[in-house]
């Protein structure tokens, strides 16, 4: 083990004088007061809620519009397939075009 002179100095140090009788209690009271002041309650501002609602509505509308476009495209494809199976001329035309 290495010998550190600081260890001896810390061992020899002694407190001189006495602490006031209510010292510890007052320290804890000050800590409690500061901890209440330091942490404000977490409460989003009205603007944050408004932005969240607007962003959600825009995302919903965009998703709904895209789904509607996909649905219309699929229905168009299904109609074409159906008419090709029912109408022999449409079936022949579809087979001729690559």
BELZIKA-V499021 format. One record per residue. N is the residue number from 0. RES is the residue in one small letter. PHI is phi as a letter, one per 40 degrees, with the letter a starting at -180 (none if undefined). PSI is psi as a letter, one per 20 degrees, with the letter a starting at -180 (999 if undefined). BURIAL is 1 if it has 16 or more other C-alpha atoms within 10 Angstrom, else 0. Layout:
n=N res=RES phi=PHI psi=PSI burial=BURIAL
n=N res=RES phi=PHI psi=PSI burial=BURIAL
//
This chain:
n=0 res=x phi=none psi=q burial=0
n=1 res=x phi=c psi=q burial=0
n=2 res=x phi=c psi=o burial=0
n=3 res=x phi=b psi=p burial=0
n=4 res=x phi=c psi=h burial=0
n=5 res=x phi=c psi=h burial=0
n=6 res=x phi=d psi=g burial=0
n=7 res=x phi=c psi=g burial=0
n=8 res=x phi=c psi=g burial=0
n=9 res=x phi=c psi=h burial=0
n=10 res=x phi=c psi=h burial=0
n=11 res=x phi=c psi=i burial=0
n=12 res=x phi=c psi=p burial=0
n=13 res=x phi=b psi=q burial=0
n=14 res=x phi=c psi=p burial=0
n=15 res=x phi=b psi=p burial=0
n=16 res=x phi=g psi=r burial=0
n=17 res=x phi=b psi=q burial=0
n=18 res=x phi=c psi=q burial=0
n=19 res=x phi=d psi=q burial=0
n=20 res=x phi=c psi=h burial=0
n=21 res=x phi=c psi=j burial=0
n=22 res=x phi=d psi=g burial=0
n=23 res=x phi=c psi=g burial=0
n=24 res=x phi=c psi=g burial=0
n=25 res=x phi=c psi=h burial=0
n=26 res=x phi=c psi=g burial=0
n=27 res=x phi=c psi=h burial=0
n=28 res=x phi=c psi=g burial=0
n=29 res=x phi=c psi=h burial=0
n=30 res=x phi=c psi=g burial=0
n=31 res=x phi=c psi=g burial=0
n=32 res=x phi=c psi=g burial=0
n=33 res=x phi=c psi=h burial=0
n=34 res=x phi=c psi=h burial=0
n=35 res=x phi=c psi=h burial=0
n=36 res=x phi=c psi=h burial=0
n=37 res=x phi=c psi=h burial=0
n=38 res=x phi=b psi=n burial=0
n=39 res=x phi=c psi=q burial=0
n=40 res=x phi=c psi=q burial=0
n=41 res=x phi=c psi=o burial=0
n=42 res=x phi=a psi=o burial=0
n=43 res=x phi=c psi=q burial=0
n=44 res=x phi=c psi=r burial=0
n=45 res=x phi=d psi=h burial=0
n=46 res=x phi=c psi=h burial=0
n=47 res=x phi=c psi=g burial=0
n=48 res=x phi=c psi=g burial=0
n=49 res=x phi=c psi=g burial=0
n=50 res=x phi=c psi=h burial=0
n=51 res=x phi=c psi=g burial=0
n=52 res=x phi=c psi=g burial=0
n=53 res=x phi=c psi=g burial=0
n=54 res=x phi=c psi=h burial=0
n=55 res=x phi=c psi=g burial=0
n=56 res=x phi=c psi=g burial=0
n=57 res=x phi=c psi=g burial=0
n=58 res=x phi=c psi=g burial=0
n=59 res=x phi=c psi=g burial=0
n=60 res=x phi=c psi=g burial=0
n=61 res=x phi=c psi=g burial=0
n=62 res=x phi=c psi=g burial=0
n=63 res=x phi=c psi=g burial=0
n=64 res=x phi=c psi=g burial=0
n=65 res=x phi=c psi=g burial=0
n=66 res=x phi=c psi=h burial=0
n=67 res=x phi=c psi=g burial=0
n=68 res=x phi=c psi=g burial=0
n=69 res=x phi=c psi=g burial=0
n=70 res=x phi=c psi=g burial=0
n=71 res=x phi=c psi=g burial=0
n=72 res=x phi=c psi=g burial=0
n=73 res=x phi=c psi=g burial=0
n=74 res=x phi=c psi=h burial=0
n=75 res=x phi=c psi=g burial=0
n=76 res=x phi=c psi=g burial=0
n=77 res=x phi=c psi=h burial=0
n=78 res=x phi=c psi=g burial=0
n=79 res=x phi=c psi=g burial=0
n=80 res=x phi=c psi=g burial=0
n=81 res=x phi=c psi=g burial=0
n=82 res=x phi=c psi=h burial=0
n=83 res=x phi=c psi=h burial=1
n=84 res=x phi=c psi=h burial=0
n=85 res=x phi=c psi=g burial=0
n=86 res=x phi=b psi=o burial=0
n=87 res=x phi=c psi=h burial=0
n=88 res=x phi=c psi=g burial=0
n=89 res=x phi=c psi=h burial=1
n=90 res=x phi=c psi=g burial=1
n=91 res=x phi=c psi=h burial=0
n=92 res=x phi=c psi=h burial=0
n=93 res=x phi=c psi=h burial=0
n=94 res=x phi=c psi=h burial=0
n=95 res=x phi=c psi=h burial=0
n=96 res=x phi=c psi=p burial=0
n=97 res=x phi=c psi=999 burial=0
//
